[in-house]
Amino acid sequence: MLNIRIICVGRLKERFYADAANEYIKRLAGYCKLEIVEIGEYRLPADNASRSNIELALEKEHNAIKAKIPPGALVIALCIDGCGMDSAELSEYLSGCANGGASRLCFVIGGSFGLQEELTNSAEIKLSLSKMTFPHNLARVVLLEQLYRAFNIMEGGKYHK
């Protein structure tokens, strides 16, 4: 059974996001050992989001993320410039990880300004959920749904059509 940790910058504040995430977390329980780790989002001054302030925020978030990545885990960084996979390809990727001996996967979802380049460059893969930009709260729900769909495809279930 795969151990999957999802590290998220920011917390789910809106109930509708939390309800959706919890539904997929419940569904995934039979397929993998899943853990969600939330990292506090570094707040920038509302009127002064200079490039240096953004870089400082990304660095602080990066340090907090690095501390939560399990040793030996394959890191999958979610970013808009990453490779796209359809649901079947994600299922094949997860299956390949499990069959190849990788038992720990760590998906990382950045905050409002994304992820520090050092993290995305060192990741096993950079994964894009879409060419569109999503709020990081919605990205978490979409990732959870796609993980559920991928495991269901592996099992030959009827969820994926």
PLY file of the C-alpha trace (Angstrom):
ply
format ascii 1.0
element vertex 161
property float x
property float y
property float z
element edge 160
property int vertex1
property int vertex2
end_header
0.00 0.00 0.00
1.36 3.40 -0.98
1.98 6.03 1.67
0.94 9.39 0.29
1.60 12.68 2.01
0.13 15.84 0.59
1.87 18.95 1.83
-0.25 22.05 1.32
0.63 25.66 1.88
-2.42 27.20 3.50
-5.40 25.84 5.33
-8.88 24.96 4.12
-10.96 27.73 5.66
-14.11 27.43 3.57
-16.40 24.63 4.69
-17.27 23.55 1.12
-13.59 22.87 0.33
-13.12 21.01 3.62
-16.26 18.91 3.03
-15.13 17.96 -0.47
-11.59 17.15 0.68
-12.88 15.04 3.57
-15.12 13.03 1.26
-12.16 12.04 -0.93
-9.92 11.43 2.06
-12.56 8.98 3.33
-12.78 7.28 -0.08
-8.98 6.98 -0.36
-8.66 5.18 2.99
-9.10 1.79 1.33
-6.44 2.43 -1.31
-3.51 4.12 0.43
-2.24 5.53 3.67
-2.94 9.23 3.20
-1.73 12.13 5.28
-2.43 15.81 4.74
0.11 18.25 6.18
-0.73 21.92 6.18
1.98 24.56 6.23
1.09 28.10 7.21
1.09 30.51 4.31
3.56 33.33 4.75
1.58 36.57 4.76
2.79 39.49 2.69
1.97 43.13 3.33
-1.23 43.76 1.38
0.08 46.93 -0.18
3.69 45.85 -0.82
4.07 42.52 -2.60
7.49 43.29 -4.06
9.50 40.57 -5.77
11.90 40.44 -2.79
8.96 40.00 -0.39
7.57 37.21 -2.57
10.99 35.50 -2.69
11.24 35.72 1.10
7.77 34.20 1.46
8.64 31.38 -0.96
11.87 30.68 0.92
10.12 30.50 4.29
7.42 28.21 2.87
10.11 26.11 1.16
11.95 25.57 4.45
8.72 24.51 6.17
7.86 22.16 3.28
11.33 20.57 3.24
11.02 19.78 6.94
7.82 17.81 6.22
9.04 15.72 3.27
9.62 12.16 4.50
13.08 10.68 3.88
13.17 8.68 0.66
9.84 10.00 -0.60
9.31 10.71 -4.29
8.31 14.36 -4.49
5.65 15.47 -6.96
5.43 19.26 -7.13
2.15 20.66 -8.41
2.80 23.63 -10.66
1.21 25.13 -13.72
4.33 24.60 -15.86
4.51 20.91 -15.01
3.63 17.98 -17.23
0.00 17.15 -17.70
-1.35 13.66 -17.11
-4.79 12.38 -17.78
-6.43 10.20 -15.13
-5.28 6.93 -16.71
-1.69 8.20 -16.92
-1.76 9.19 -13.24
-3.07 5.72 -12.44
-0.21 4.17 -14.42
2.30 6.43 -12.67
1.03 5.43 -9.21
1.00 1.78 -10.20
4.54 2.06 -11.53
5.68 3.66 -8.29
4.12 0.90 -6.22
5.46 -1.87 -8.46
8.89 -0.23 -8.65
9.33 -0.28 -4.87
8.54 3.37 -4.14
6.31 3.25 -1.10
6.30 6.94 -0.20
4.97 9.70 -2.43
4.81 13.31 -1.41
2.65 15.74 -3.40
3.34 19.42 -2.72
0.83 22.21 -3.35
2.16 25.74 -3.03
0.41 28.85 -1.84
-0.63 31.99 -3.68
2.79 32.49 -5.24
3.48 28.85 -6.06
6.58 26.96 -4.98
10.21 27.96 -4.78
12.11 26.97 -7.91
14.62 24.90 -5.92
11.79 22.61 -4.81
10.21 22.24 -8.23
13.60 21.55 -9.84
14.46 18.84 -7.30
11.06 17.11 -7.53
10.71 13.71 -9.18
8.13 15.27 -11.46
6.39 18.60 -11.82
2.71 17.90 -12.29
0.14 20.30 -13.69
-3.52 19.70 -12.93
-4.45 22.01 -15.79
-3.13 24.88 -17.86
-5.65 26.96 -15.93
-4.76 28.48 -12.57
-6.70 27.21 -9.55
-6.81 28.52 -6.00
-4.61 26.24 -3.92
-7.65 25.09 -1.89
-9.39 23.89 -5.02
-6.16 22.30 -6.28
-6.12 20.16 -3.13
-9.65 18.92 -3.77
-8.90 18.24 -7.45
-5.73 16.32 -6.52
-7.60 14.20 -3.96
-10.33 13.43 -6.49
-7.76 12.47 -9.13
-5.91 10.23 -6.68
-9.18 8.48 -5.87
-9.97 8.15 -9.57
-6.46 6.78 -10.28
-6.73 4.10 -7.61
-10.21 3.22 -8.81
-8.85 2.80 -12.36
-6.14 0.46 -11.02
-8.81 -1.61 -9.34
-10.96 -1.73 -12.47
-13.76 0.12 -10.68
-16.69 1.91 -12.25
-15.95 5.43 -10.96
-13.84 6.35 -13.98
-15.77 6.68 -17.20
0 1
1 2
2 3
3 4
4 5
5 6
6 7
7 8
8 9
9 10
10 11
11 12
12 13
13 14
14 15
15 16
16 17
17 18
18 19
19 20
20 21
21 22
22 23
23 24
24 25
25 26
26 27
27 28
28 29
29 30
30 31
31 32
32 33
33 34
34 35
35 36
36 37
37 38
38 39
39 40
40 41
41 42
42 43
43 44
44 45
45 46
46 47
47 48
48 49
49 50
50 51
51 52
52 53
53 54
54 55
55 56
56 57
57 58
58 59
59 60
60 61
61 62
62 63
63 64
64 65
65 66
66 67
67 68
68 69
69 70
70 71
71 72
72 73
73 74
74 75
75 76
76 77
77 78
78 79
79 80
80 81
81 82
82 83
83 84
84 85
85 86
86 87
87 88
88 89
89 90
90 91
91 92
92 93
93 94
94 95
95 96
96 97
97 98
98 99
99 100
100 101
101 102
102 103
103 104
104 105
105 106
106 107
107 108
108 109
109 110
110 111
111 112
112 113
113 114
114 115
115 116
116 117
117 118
118 119
119 120
120 121
121 122
122 123
123 124
124 125
125 126
126 127
127 128
128 129
129 130
130 131
131 132
132 133
133 134
134 135
135 136
136 137
137 138
138 139
139 140
140 141
141 142
142 143
143 144
144 145
145 146
146 147
147 148
148 149
149 150
150 151
151 152
152 153
153 154
154 155
155 156
156 157
157 158
158 159
159 160
